Structure formats: structure tokens, C-alpha cells
Amino acid sequence: MREQDTIFGADIPFARLCGVEALGYADGRTRLRLRLRDDHGNNLGIAHGGVICTLLDIAMGTAARLSAGRPVLTLDMQTRFLAPGRGVLLAEGFVVRGGRSVLFCEAEIRGEGGNLVATASGLFKPAGRDGQPPGSRVNA
């Protein structure tokens, strides 16, 4: 797996399928881009809500994973759709408050002109132990 095929070091097959690109991680914030394609659309010709939710979830989830230092699971996510998504979407996610058992995160998506398309808040749970993937065994 090439680094440019990952999202901040994690192989996320669904992100790759959707075309989500990692732009950068700085100051606890992840930045992502999605160039919308025809197959991302709904019957109105704008971004489908599912692809918007996916981008928000990945933005928050990667911020949570990088903060926790291990994989995370989405426990809850609240989304607000504010404007139609068209063209290129830019997402930013960050941890609002982190702990050992849960992390509270937020994300937003903006269009090319800077217009706010959608926002989300989410609750994420670190998975696995000591950075090990979920379900792996740690020898004692």
C-alpha cells in the first residue's frame, strides 16, 4: 500500500472507493478533499447525503485516530446539511475533547468558494489495545 493511497497512514477501502484524498494534518485538524463525480450525486444532481456523511465521518474519525494513537469506532454522529454540495468539497475534522474511553469530534465541509455545505459532531471510541488492531491478540 502506497502512502498516497492511505488516509493519514490508514488503509480505508471505502474512502479509496469514494475518492477521498488526505490533504494534511496539522494542529490536531485533518483536512480532506473529495472531487465529486456523477456517481456521487442524487436525483437532483447534487452530492448525495451519504457521500457527505462519509466525508464528515472520515474527517472526524481520522482526527480521533491520530489523537488516540489507535483505530477508533464511530459510536454516534449528528449531521447538519446546510447547502448543496457541488464540484470539489473540502472537509476538516478535529477532536473537541478526548479521553481514554471516548473522543468528542466535530467536522465541517465547505465548497470551493468557501460556502458551508455541512457540519457534524460525533462520538468515537478507541478500539484495540496498545495500538493493536481490533480483534488482535496481545501476547502477555
N, C-alpha and C positions, 0 to 999 in steps of 0.2 A: 504494500500500500504506500503510495507516494504521499508526502506531507500535504501537497496541494489538493489531494483527494479527501482529506480529513477536515473535520471541523475542530480546530484547535487541538489536534492530536488524536481525536476520537473518530473512529470509523462509524458513521451513521448512514447506513444504506438508504434510508428514506430521504434524508437530506440530499444525498447524491442524486437520487431519482428525481427529486423536485428541482434540482439545480441550485440549491442554496450554496453560497460562497462565503467563506470566512474572510473578512477584511482585516480585522485586527482585534487585539485585546490590550487595553491599557486602562489604568486607574480603576480596575475592577469591572470594567464595562466591555462586553463583547459587541462587535459590530459585524453585521451580516448584510449580504446583498442577494436579491432574487430578481433576475430579469424575467419578467412574466412572458410566458408563451401562450399560444392559443389554448393548449390543453390545461392551463391553469384557470381558465375562465368559467364563468357560469352562463346561463342563458341570456343574460343582459350584456355580455361582452366585457365584464369587469372581473377582477380577481375573485375567485370562489372563496367563500368564508373558510373553507377547510385549509386552503393554502396559506391564508392569513394566520389562522390559528397555529398551523405548523411552524411558520416562521417565528411567531411570538414564543412558542414553546421551546424551540431550539435556542433562541436568543437567551431566554431565562435559564434554561437547563444547562447551557454551556457555561454561563456565568456562575451558576450554582456548583457545577462540577469543578470548575477551576478554583473556586473558593474553598470547596470541601476537600479537594485533592483526591477525589474518587468519584465513581459513577453516581448518578442521582436518578430518582424516580419522581415523576410528576404525581403529586397527590391531589392537587386542586388547581384549577385555572379559571379565572374570570376574564372575559374578553369584552371590549367595547369597540364596536365598529363605528367610525366617525365619518369616513368619506370613502368613495370608491377607490379601489387600488387599480392603477394602470401603469404600464411602462416598467420602470425599474423601482423596486421597493428597497428601502434601507431600514434595517432593524438594529436596535440597540437594547441590550439586556443587562441588568445589574442586580446584585444582592442588596436588598434593603436592610435585612437583619439576618445574621447567620448564627446558628448554634450547632451543637453536635448531632442533634436528632432531626432538626428541620431547618430549612432556609426559606425566608420570605423574599420573593423576587418581583421585579417589575420589568416591563419591556414596552417599547413603542415602535411603530412602523411609520415611516414618512415616505412620501412620494418624491420624485426627482426635484420638484420645485420647493420641497420643504414642508408641504402640507401634511398634517397629521392624519393618517389613514386609520390606525387602530392602536389601542393600548391594551395591556393585560397586566394582571397580577397573578402570582402563583405561589404555591407551597410545594417545596421539593424535599425529598428525604434521601440522605446519603445511603448508598447500597454497598454491600460487601463490607469486609473488614480490612483495615490496614492497606487500603488502596487496591485490594484484590477484587476482581470482577464478581458480581453476584453469583452465588452458587458454587464458587470455587472453594476448595478446602485449603486450610492453612495448617501445615504440619507443626505440631507442638513439640 
